[in-house]
Amino acid sequence: MKRTNLSFLLILFMAVLGLGSCIEDDYTTSPSDQPAFSVDTLDMGVIFTEQPSTTHRFTVYNRASKGLSISRISLSGANAGLFRLNVDGFSGTEFSDVEIRAKDSIFVFVETTLPPNERNVPVEVTASLDFVTNGVTSSVTVAARGRDVVRLRANTVEADTRLTAEKPYQIFDSLVVAEGTTLSIEPGAELYFHDGARMVVRGTLKARGEADKEITMAGDRTGFVAADISFDIMDRQWTGLFFTATSRDNELSYTHVCNTWQGVTVDGTDSTEPVKLLLVNSRLRNSGNMALEVHDADISAYGCEFAEAAAGVVLLDGGSHVLNHCTLSNYYLFAAIGGPLLAFDNVSAAESPESTRPYTRATIDNCILYGLGSELSHTDLTGSDIMLRRCLLKSAGTDDNNFVNCLWDTDPMFRTVREDYYFDYRFKADSPAIGAADPSLTAPEAATDRYGLPRGSAPDLGAYVYTPEE
């Protein structure tokens, strides 16, 4: 029995050796056999100076029918020392005799930390990543644009202050506007918030952008999460923007707030005076909760886009509100949507008979409510002081005292293509929303859209004026 087992093991061992000898381990030495690359230039995008970049990668292919031995991989050029490499799982600055089997490939990973450049614009830095194979050198250009930033850490604004557009601001921990203090943000300014950071307004915020100089409040991560998914569409990168009960006369005009956990929250609960927020041609989008949440405060929104939020897009709970030429839509990608496009609370005595707070009042004119999930938390607003006039809605309802001259069961034909991660709430050419608004309901504050285009005498519904696709 033992001899039989021994013979069997010997035969198995020889078979394994034979199998191994069948693996092609021959390598080409022909100069015509060269590696191929997934990119000619690895563009790492804009990177804040003095801060490690995210990791970027490209693929090196061996198209030959034999193995390929790359005798040397190294960086060259004046900026070569600024980049860090990982080749097929090994870190270093120079690599020798890197082998790629026939019809196989390897990954090259690149990172960088760029030095300050003392400029107010991004400065491009490049290096050449050289591959010497069979006596021939082929190269991939590695490029990054370094941008200096002003870093704020746990900063409280205690005197009237103005943030300029000269350099971006990178905010860690918090940016707090103290009670009785005004923070002004000039057109084109950029505020980038680190993971967990928040902005709290206890005083007054005046963020006044312009059509060609939008103010940005976003997460500080740049580049792509994956090949086709930009960090620009990712939520939960920073906490959000909060207006407290002591804040007064706030404004967000031509301002883009995105990538948040909790969006923009306005909480006037127990305030001694009305808490007010004016929004003009602004975008609030990509929130892990709601894009806009309001409690006992007054919101006036003209020409605004509210979109992509996990818990529903807008909540109005108490206060007096105006939404004019706004687009509310939701094609949130990363979880099931947990609420409607527009939710109301504390609506009427019939719903909240014991409420001690003033009931929610809202006038919603020439707006679009269309996307995944339901449009409204209340399909019957009887007895409330909430009115939707000449609005486009997804559901197949009918007009009544609270819904006046609405377009029901109508697709606005947005340019958005969710599966391609493309979110554009302007219209395609055949949209029924073009020219369908009631001009008598267009407020003066909504006379032009975010792009500076006039609505004219036959305005379109929603936030944007139609322009042909390029």
C-alpha positions in Angstrom: 0.0 0.0 0.0 2.8 2.4 0.9 4.7 1.6 -2.4 1.5 2.3 -4.3 1.1 5.7 -2.7 4.7 6.6 -3.3 4.4 5.7 -7.0 1.3 7.8 -7.3 3.0 10.8 -5.7 6.0 10.4 -8.0 3.8 10.3 -11.1 1.8 13.4 -9.8 5.0 15.3 -9.2 6.3 14.6 -12.7 3.0 15.7 -14.1 3.1 19.0 -12.3 6.7 19.5 -13.6 5.5 18.7 -17.1 2.7 21.2 -16.8 5.0 23.9 -15.6 7.3 23.2 -18.6 4.4 23.9 -20.9 4.1 27.5 -19.6 5.6 29.9 -22.1 8.6 31.5 -20.5 10.3 32.7 -23.7 10.7 36.5 -24.0 10.9 38.5 -27.2 14.1 40.5 -28.0 12.8 42.1 -31.1 12.9 46.0 -31.1 9.5 45.9 -32.9 7.9 44.4 -29.8 7.0 47.2 -27.5 4.6 47.8 -24.7 1.3 49.6 -25.4 -0.3 52.1 -23.0 -3.8 52.9 -22.1 -3.0 56.7 -22.2 -0.4 58.8 -23.9 -0.7 61.4 -21.1 -1.7 60.6 -17.6 -3.6 63.8 -16.6 -3.9 64.0 -12.8 -6.0 67.2 -13.0 -5.8 70.1 -10.6 -4.2 69.2 -7.3 -3.9 71.5 -4.2 -0.2 72.1 -3.5 1.4 70.7 -0.3 -1.2 68.0 -0.2 -0.8 64.4 -1.5 -2.9 63.7 -4.6 -5.2 60.8 -5.1 -3.7 57.8 -6.8 -4.0 57.7 -10.6 -3.2 54.7 -12.8 -2.8 53.5 -16.3 -2.3 50.1 -17.9 0.8 48.8 -19.7 -0.1 46.0 -22.3 2.0 43.4 -23.9 0.4 42.7 -27.3 3.2 40.3 -28.4 2.8 36.5 -28.6 5.9 36.1 -26.3 6.7 37.6 -23.0 8.1 41.1 -22.8 10.9 42.2 -20.5 11.1 45.9 -19.8 14.7 46.5 -18.9 14.1 49.9 -17.2 11.1 52.1 -16.0 12.0 55.5 -14.7 10.9 59.2 -14.6 12.9 61.9 -16.4 12.7 65.6 -16.7 13.1 68.6 -14.3 10.0 67.6 -12.3 10.7 63.9 -12.1 11.3 64.0 -8.3 7.8 65.3 -7.7 6.0 62.0 -8.7 5.9 58.7 -6.9 5.4 55.3 -8.6 4.1 51.9 -8.0 4.7 49.4 -10.8 2.8 46.1 -10.6 2.6 46.2 -6.8 6.1 47.5 -6.1 6.9 51.1 -5.0 10.0 53.0 -6.0 11.4 55.6 -8.4 13.2 53.2 -10.8 12.4 49.6 -11.8 14.5 47.0 -13.7 13.6 43.9 -15.7 9.8 44.2 -15.3 8.2 41.2 -17.1 4.8 41.0 -18.7 3.7 37.7 -20.1 2.3 37.4 -23.6 -1.1 39.0 -24.1 -1.0 40.2 -20.5 -0.8 43.6 -18.7 0.3 45.4 -15.6 -0.8 48.6 -13.8 1.3 51.6 -13.1 0.1 53.9 -10.2 1.2 57.5 -9.8 0.9 60.0 -7.0 2.4 63.4 -6.3 2.7 66.2 -3.8 3.3 69.5 -5.5 5.1 72.4 -3.9 3.6 75.9 -3.6 3.9 78.0 -6.8 2.9 81.5 -5.4 0.5 81.9 -8.3 -3.3 82.6 -8.3 -3.8 80.1 -11.2 -3.0 76.4 -11.6 0.6 75.7 -12.7 1.2 72.7 -14.9 3.9 70.3 -13.9 5.0 67.4 -16.2 7.5 64.6 -16.3 8.2 61.8 -18.7 7.8 58.2 -17.6 10.2 56.2 -19.8 10.0 52.5 -20.6 13.2 50.9 -22.2 12.3 47.7 -24.0 14.6 45.8 -26.3 16.8 48.9 -26.7 13.9 51.2 -27.6 12.5 53.9 -25.3 8.8 54.7 -25.2 7.2 57.2 -22.9 4.0 58.3 -21.1 3.7 61.9 -20.1 2.6 62.5 -16.5 0.9 65.8 -15.9 -0.6 67.6 -12.9 -1.7 71.2 -12.3 -0.7 72.5 -8.9 -3.0 75.1 -7.3 -2.2 77.1 -4.2 -5.0 77.4 -1.6 -5.7 79.3 1.5 -6.2 76.8 4.3 -8.7 77.6 7.1 -8.8 75.4 10.2 -11.6 75.7 12.8 -12.0 79.3 11.7 -14.6 81.7 13.3 -15.4 84.9 11.5 -15.9 87.5 14.3 -15.6 90.7 12.3 -17.1 91.6 8.9 -15.0 89.7 6.3 -14.8 89.2 2.6 -13.5 86.1 0.9 -12.0 86.8 -2.5 -11.7 84.8 -5.7 -7.9 85.1 -5.9 -7.2 81.6 -4.5 -9.5 78.8 -3.4 -10.1 78.2 0.3 -9.7 74.8 1.8 -11.7 74.4 5.0 -10.9 71.9 7.7 -13.2 71.3 10.7 -15.5 74.3 10.4 -16.0 77.8 9.1 -18.3 79.7 11.5 -19.9 83.2 11.0 -20.4 84.6 14.4 -23.7 86.2 15.5 -23.9 89.9 14.4 -21.1 89.4 11.8 -21.3 89.4 8.0 -19.3 87.2 5.8 -19.3 88.3 2.1 -18.1 86.0 -0.7 -17.2 87.6 -4.0 -18.1 86.3 -7.4 -16.0 83.3 -8.6 -14.7 82.4 -5.1 -14.2 78.7 -4.4 -14.6 77.1 -1.0 -13.5 73.4 -0.7 -14.4 71.5 2.4 -12.4 68.6 3.8 -14.1 65.4 5.1 -16.3 66.2 8.1 -16.0 70.0 7.7 -19.0 72.2 7.9 -20.1 75.9 7.6 -22.3 77.4 10.2 -23.9 80.8 9.8 -25.0 82.4 13.1 -24.7 85.9 11.6 -25.2 86.8 7.9 -23.8 85.2 4.8 -23.8 87.2 1.5 -22.6 84.9 -1.3 -23.1 86.9 -4.4 -21.8 85.3 -7.6 -22.5 86.2 -11.2 -23.6 84.4 -14.3 -20.0 83.8 -15.4 -18.5 83.7 -11.9 -20.4 81.1 -9.9 -19.4 80.7 -6.3 -18.5 77.1 -5.4 -18.9 75.3 -2.1 -17.9 71.7 -2.6 -15.8 68.8 -1.3 -12.1 69.1 -1.6 -11.5 65.8 -3.5 -10.7 66.1 -7.2 -10.4 63.7 -10.0 -12.3 60.4 -10.4 -13.6 57.8 -7.9 -13.5 55.3 -10.8 -12.9 55.5 -14.5 -16.1 57.3 -15.3 -17.3 58.6 -12.0 -16.1 62.1 -10.9 -15.9 63.2 -7.3 -18.1 66.1 -8.5 -21.2 63.9 -8.4 -20.3 62.2 -5.1 -22.1 63.2 -1.9 -21.0 62.9 1.8 -17.7 64.6 1.2 -18.4 67.3 3.8 -21.2 68.0 6.3 -23.0 70.9 4.8 -24.1 74.5 5.2 -26.2 75.5 8.3 -28.1 78.7 9.1 -29.1 79.0 12.7 -31.9 80.8 14.5 -29.7 83.9 15.0 -28.8 84.3 11.4 -30.3 87.2 9.4 -30.8 88.2 5.8 -28.8 85.5 4.1 -28.2 85.3 0.3 -26.9 82.6 -2.0 -26.8 84.0 -5.6 -25.2 82.1 -8.4 -23.8 79.7 -5.8 -23.2 76.0 -6.2 -23.4 73.9 -3.0 -22.7 70.2 -3.6 -21.1 67.0 -2.2 -22.6 67.3 1.2 -24.0 65.0 3.9 -26.8 67.3 4.9 -27.2 69.9 2.2 -28.3 73.4 3.2 -30.2 73.5 6.5 -32.1 76.6 7.6 -33.4 76.3 11.2 -35.3 79.2 12.6 -36.9 77.3 15.4 -37.4 79.6 18.5 -35.9 82.6 16.6 -37.0 86.0 17.9 -36.9 87.4 14.4 -37.6 85.8 11.0 -34.7 83.8 9.6 -34.5 84.5 5.8 -32.6 83.0 2.9 -32.7 84.4 -0.6 -31.5 82.0 -3.3 -31.1 83.3 -6.9 -29.9 81.1 -9.8 -28.1 78.7 -7.4 -27.6 75.0 -7.5 -28.0 72.8 -4.4 -27.3 69.1 -5.3 -25.6 65.8 -4.4 -26.6 65.4 -0.7 -26.6 62.3 1.4 -29.7 63.7 3.1 -31.7 66.6 1.5 -30.5 69.4 -0.7 -32.5 72.0 1.2 -34.2 71.6 4.6 -36.1 74.5 6.2 -37.7 74.7 9.6 -39.6 77.9 10.7 -37.7 80.1 8.3 -38.5 82.1 5.1 -37.1 80.9 1.8 -37.3 82.8 -1.5 -35.8 80.8 -4.4 -35.6 82.1 -8.0 -34.2 80.2 -11.0 -32.6 77.5 -8.7 -31.8 73.9 -9.3 -32.4 71.4 -6.4 -31.3 67.9 -7.3 -29.8 64.6 -6.3 -30.5 63.9 -2.7 -30.9 60.6 -0.9 -33.7 61.6 1.5 -35.7 63.7 -0.9 -34.8 67.1 -2.3 -36.5 69.9 -0.4 -38.4 70.0 2.9 -40.4 73.1 3.9 -41.5 72.9 7.5 -43.1 76.1 8.8 -42.3 79.6 7.4 -43.3 81.5 4.3 -41.8 80.4 0.9 -41.5 81.4 -2.7 -40.2 79.1 -5.4 -40.2 80.7 -8.8 -38.8 79.1 -12.0 -37.1 76.4 -10.0 -36.2 72.8 -11.1 -36.6 70.0 -8.5 -35.3 66.7 -9.8 -33.8 63.6 -8.3 -31.8 60.9 -10.1 -29.7 60.1 -7.1 -27.3 57.2 -7.8 -26.0 55.7 -4.6 -29.1 54.4 -2.7 -32.8 54.1 -2.8 -34.4 57.6 -2.7 -36.1 58.1 0.7 -38.4 61.0 0.1 -40.3 63.1 -2.4 -38.9 66.0 -4.5 -40.8 68.5 -2.3 -42.0 67.6 1.2 -44.1 69.8 3.5 -44.6 69.5 7.2 -46.9 71.5 9.6 -49.2 72.2 6.7 -52.6 72.9 8.2 -54.9 72.6 11.3 -56.4 69.5 9.7 -53.0 67.8 9.7 -51.5 69.3 12.8 -54.4 70.5 15.0 -52.2 71.0 18.1 -49.4 72.9 16.4 -48.2 76.1 18.2 -46.2 77.2 15.2 -47.4 79.1 12.1 -48.3 76.7 9.4 -46.3 76.4 6.2 -47.1 78.8 3.4 -45.7 78.4 -0.1 -46.2 79.8 -3.5 -44.6 77.7 -6.2 -44.8 79.1 -9.7 -43.5 78.0 -13.1 -41.5 75.2 -11.5 -40.7 71.7 -12.6 -41.0 68.7 -10.3 -39.8 65.6 -12.2 -37.5 62.7 -11.4 -37.3 59.4 -9.6 -39.7 58.8 -6.7 -42.8 60.9 -5.9 -43.0 64.7 -6.4 -44.9 65.8 -3.3 -45.4 64.5 0.3 -49.0 65.7 0.0 -51.2 65.0 -2.9 -54.1 66.7 -1.2 -53.3 70.2 0.0 -56.9 71.2 0.8 -57.0 73.7 3.7 -53.4 74.6 3.3 -51.8 77.9 2.3 -49.7 76.1 -0.4 -50.3 76.7 -4.1 -48.6 75.4 -7.2 -49.3 77.5 -10.3 -48.3 76.5 -13.8 -45.9 73.8 -12.6 -44.9 70.7 -14.6 -45.4 67.4 -12.6 -44.6 63.8 -13.3 -47.8 62.4 -11.8 -51.2 62.2 -13.6 -53.2 64.5 -11.3 -55.8 67.2 -11.9 -56.0 70.9 -11.0 -57.9 72.1 -8.0 -57.7 75.1 -5.7 -54.1 74.3 -4.8 -52.9 73.2 -8.2 -53.6 75.8 -10.9 -53.1 75.4 -14.6 -50.4 72.7 -14.1 -48.9 70.4 -16.7 -49.6 66.8 -15.4 -48.0 63.6 -16.5 -45.5 65.5 -18.6 -41.8 64.6 -19.3 -39.7 67.8 -19.5 -37.0 65.9 -21.5 -34.0 66.9 -19.5 -30.6 66.3 -21.0 -29.7 64.2 -18.0 -28.5 60.6 -18.7 -28.2 59.0 -15.3 -26.5 55.8 -16.4 -23.7 57.9 -18.0 -23.4 60.0 -14.8 -24.4 63.1 -16.7 -26.7 65.5 -14.9 -27.9 68.5 -17.0 -31.4 69.9 -16.3 -31.5 72.0 -19.4 -33.9 70.8 -22.1 -33.7 68.8 -25.3 -35.1 70.4 -28.4 -38.6 68.9 -28.2 -39.3 69.6 -24.5 -42.9 70.6 -23.8 -41.5 72.9 -21.1 -40.1 75.3 -23.7 -42.2 78.4 -23.8 -44.8 76.8 -21.5 -44.4 79.1 -18.4 -46.9 81.8 -17.5 -45.1 85.1 -18.0 -47.4 86.9 -15.5 -46.0 84.6 -12.8 -42.3 85.2 -13.6 -40.8 87.2 -10.7 -38.4 90.1 -11.5 -35.7 88.2 -9.6 -36.0 85.3 -12.1 -35.7 87.5 -15.2 -32.5 85.7 -16.3 -31.3 82.2 -15.7 -28.0 81.0 -14.2 -26.3 81.4 -17.6 -27.4 85.0 -17.9 -30.0 84.2 -20.5 -33.2 86.3 -20.4 -36.5 84.4 -20.1 -38.3 86.9 -22.4 -42.0 87.2 -23.0 -42.5 83.5 -23.6 -40.5 81.9 -20.8 -39.6 78.3 -20.3 -40.6 76.4 -17.2 -38.1 75.6 -14.6 -34.6 77.0 -13.9 -33.1 77.2 -17.3 -33.7 78.9 -20.6 -33.6 76.5 -23.5 -30.5 76.7 -25.8 -29.8 74.1 -28.6 -27.4 71.4 -27.6 -23.9 71.8 -28.9 
